[in-house]
């Protein structure tokens, strides 16, 4: 982890996007632009997207698609998957994408493919991306020295919300316990360094994948790092999965 290798850092930069190399390699299974195995594992170990799609109950799939993909047809798609996989399991990216498109349809004015949000949700879930982001933010708090800078680039609202909540929480003094209002105040561990910064038209023209990027930054104070309380992040409650290295 970050704080196992870095101490007294001048700065920490977290780029939360998926690399173009991963997206463009069909054999990694991140995209349905080209056919590939339904994988999506960044570390290439542990639970794959195919494992999730072919074994999780429809209710759990619906929660994943709804929370992580903000997919309005989450329930319909989950029930379709549960029914279809009894005849033939999903193993390829285009098979899943085509099944979703056939089931929910695609209007002439739709800007994105009907499977886009489901694929996003599966990728985030398989790699525990929101949990990894939360752990990285807490580690950065421990690793940065006073005056050190934290900069985080996110690419969708779920990630940005987590970063925004963390910086807001750490930029305010807080009591040691909400059950003990007279407890000593804990000093703020960060100062906000402006609001969210988005790319300009020229940058988007040069790199279209930067369109949804947002940069947030904060400066470390000299206050001791706080305990790692995951409740501040508001992470959605999703099916529990044993991750590689967890017991």
C-alpha positions in Angstrom: 0.0 0.0 0.0 1.0 3.6 -0.4 1.9 4.3 3.2 4.0 1.1 3.4 6.4 2.6 0.8 6.1 6.4 1.2 6.6 8.5 4.3 6.8 12.3 4.5 5.8 12.6 0.8 5.7 16.1 -0.8 2.8 15.1 -3.0 0.4 12.2 -3.9 -1.4 12.1 -7.3 -4.2 9.6 -7.9 -5.4 9.1 -11.5 -8.5 6.9 -11.1 -9.1 6.4 -14.8 -8.8 3.1 -16.7 -5.9 3.2 -19.1 -6.4 3.3 -22.9 -4.2 0.3 -23.2 -6.6 -1.7 -21.0 -9.7 -0.5 -22.8 -8.2 -1.1 -26.3 -7.0 -4.6 -25.7 -10.0 -6.9 -26.5 -8.4 -9.8 -24.7 -8.7 -7.9 -21.3 -12.5 -7.8 -21.7 -13.1 -4.3 -20.6 -15.0 -3.1 -23.6 -17.5 -4.4 -26.2 -16.0 -2.3 -29.1 -14.3 -5.6 -30.0 -15.2 -9.1 -28.9 -13.2 -10.6 -26.1 -13.5 -12.7 -22.9 -15.8 -11.3 -20.3 -12.9 -10.6 -17.8 -12.3 -7.0 -16.7 -9.8 -7.9 -14.0 -7.1 -5.3 -13.8 -4.9 -7.6 -11.6 -5.9 -10.6 -13.8 -6.7 -12.6 -10.7 -9.8 -13.3 -8.6 -13.4 -13.0 -9.6 -14.0 -12.1 -13.3 -17.0 -10.3 -14.8 -18.1 -13.6 -16.3 -18.1 -15.1 -12.8 -20.3 -12.3 -11.5 -22.7 -12.4 -14.5 -23.1 -16.2 -14.4 -23.4 -16.8 -10.7 -24.8 -13.8 -8.8 -28.6 -13.7 -8.1 -30.7 -11.3 -10.1 -31.2 -9.1 -7.0 -27.5 -8.7 -6.5 -26.8 -8.0 -10.1 -29.5 -5.3 -10.1 -27.9 -3.6 -7.1 -24.5 -3.7 -8.8 -25.9 -2.3 -12.1 -28.1 0.3 -10.3 -25.5 1.6 -7.8 -22.3 1.4 -9.8 -23.6 1.9 -13.3 -26.6 4.2 -12.4 -28.5 2.0 -14.9 -32.2 2.7 -14.9 -33.0 -0.7 -16.4 -30.9 -2.5 -13.8 -33.7 -4.9 -12.6 -34.9 -5.8 -16.2 -31.3 -6.5 -17.3 -30.5 -8.6 -14.3 -33.6 -10.7 -14.7 -32.8 -11.2 -18.4 -29.2 -12.3 -17.6 -30.4 -14.8 -14.9 -32.9 -16.3 -17.5 -30.5 -16.4 -20.4 -27.5 -17.9 -18.6 -29.5 -21.0 -17.7 -29.4 -21.9 -21.4 -25.9 -20.6 -22.2 -23.5 -18.8 -19.9 -22.1 -15.4 -20.8 -18.4 -15.8 -21.8 -17.8 -13.0 -24.3 -18.2 -9.2 -24.2 -20.2 -8.9 -27.4 -22.6 -11.7 -26.3 -23.5 -9.8 -23.1 -23.6 -6.4 -24.9 -25.9 -7.8 -27.7 -28.2 -9.5 -25.2 -28.6 -6.2 -23.3 -29.2 -4.2 -26.5 -31.8 -6.7 -27.7 -33.6 -6.7 -24.4 -33.8 -3.0 -23.6 -33.6 -1.6 -27.2 -31.8 1.4 -28.5 -33.4 4.6 -29.6 -32.1 6.7 -32.6 -31.2 9.5 -30.2 -29.3 7.4 -27.6 -25.8 8.7 -27.3 -24.3 5.6 -25.7 -24.7 1.9 -26.2 -27.4 0.3 -23.8 -24.7 -1.9 -22.3 -22.3 0.9 -21.4 -23.5 1.4 -17.8 -23.6 -2.3 -17.1 -20.0 -2.8 -18.3 -18.9 0.2 -16.2 -20.7 -1.3 -13.1 -19.1 -4.7 -13.6 -15.6 -3.3 -14.0 -16.0 -1.2 -10.9 -17.3 -4.1 -8.9 -14.8 -6.7 -10.1 -11.9 -4.5 -9.2 -13.4 -3.0 -6.1 -12.5 0.4 -7.5 -14.4 2.5 -5.0 -13.0 0.6 -2.1 -9.5 1.0 -3.6 -10.0 4.7 -4.0 -11.2 5.1 -0.4 -8.1 3.1 0.9 -5.8 5.2 -1.3 -7.2 8.5 0.1 -6.7 7.3 3.7 -3.2 6.2 2.9 -2.3 9.5 1.3 -3.4 11.3 4.5 -0.9 9.1 6.4 1.9 9.5 3.8 1.8 13.2 3.2 4.0 15.6 5.2 2.7 19.0 6.4 2.3 21.2 3.3 2.2 18.1 1.0 -0.3 18.2 -1.9 -3.0 15.7 -2.7 -4.3 15.7 -6.3 -7.0 13.3 -7.5 -8.4 13.0 -11.0 -11.7 11.2 -11.3 -13.8 10.2 -14.3 -17.3 9.7 -13.1 -19.6 11.0 -10.4 -19.3 8.0 -8.0 -15.5 8.5 -7.8 -15.8 12.3 -7.6 -18.4 12.1 -4.8 -16.0 9.9 -2.7 -13.1 12.4 -3.1 -15.3 15.4 -2.4 -16.6 13.8 0.8 -13.1 12.9 2.0 -11.7 16.4 1.4 -14.8 18.0 3.0 -14.6 15.8 6.0 -10.8 16.2 6.5 -11.0 20.0 6.0 -13.2 20.5 9.0 -12.5 20.0 12.7 -14.4 17.2 14.3 -15.1 15.8 17.7 -13.6 12.5 18.7 -17.1 10.9 18.9 -20.6 12.0 17.9 -21.8 10.3 21.1 -19.5 12.5 23.2 -20.2 16.2 22.2 -17.8 17.5 24.9 -14.9 15.4 23.5 -11.8 17.4 22.3 -11.9 18.6 18.8 -9.7 16.9 16.2 -8.0 19.4 13.9 -8.5 19.4 10.2 -5.9 17.3 8.4 -6.3 19.0 5.0 -7.1 22.4 3.5 -9.1 22.6 0.3 -7.1 23.8 -2.7 -10.0 25.1 -4.8 -13.0 23.3 -6.3 -13.2 20.7 -8.9 -11.4 21.5 -12.1 -12.7 20.2 -15.5 -10.9 20.1 -18.9 -11.3 22.9 -21.4 -12.5 22.6 -25.0 -8.9 22.4 -26.4 -8.0 19.5 -24.0 -11.2 17.6 -24.8 -10.5 18.0 -28.5 -7.0 16.7 -28.1 -8.1 13.9 -25.8 -11.8 13.0 -25.9 -11.5 10.5 -23.1 -10.7 13.5 -20.7 -14.3 14.8 -21.2 -15.6 13.6 -17.9 -12.4 14.2 -15.9 -12.4 16.3 -12.7 -9.5 17.3 -10.6 -9.7 18.0 -6.9 -6.8 19.0 -4.7 -6.0 19.6 -1.0 -3.0 20.5 1.1 -2.0 18.5 4.2 -1.9 20.3 7.5 0.3 19.3 10.5 -2.5 17.6 12.3 -2.2 13.8 12.9 -3.9 11.5 10.5 -7.3 10.4 11.6 -8.5 6.8 12.0 -9.7 5.1 8.8 -13.4 5.4 9.1 -15.0 4.1 5.8 -18.5 5.5 6.8 -17.5 9.0 5.6 -17.3 7.7 2.0 -20.9 6.6 1.7 -20.0 3.5 -0.2 -23.0 1.5 -1.5 -23.8 -1.8 0.2 -23.1 -4.5 -2.4 -22.7 -8.3 -2.3 -19.7 -9.3 -0.2 -16.9 -10.9 -2.1 -13.6 -12.2 -0.8 -10.9 -10.3 -2.6 -7.4 -11.6 -3.4 -5.3 -11.4 -0.3 -8.4 -11.1 2.0 -9.3 -13.7 4.6 
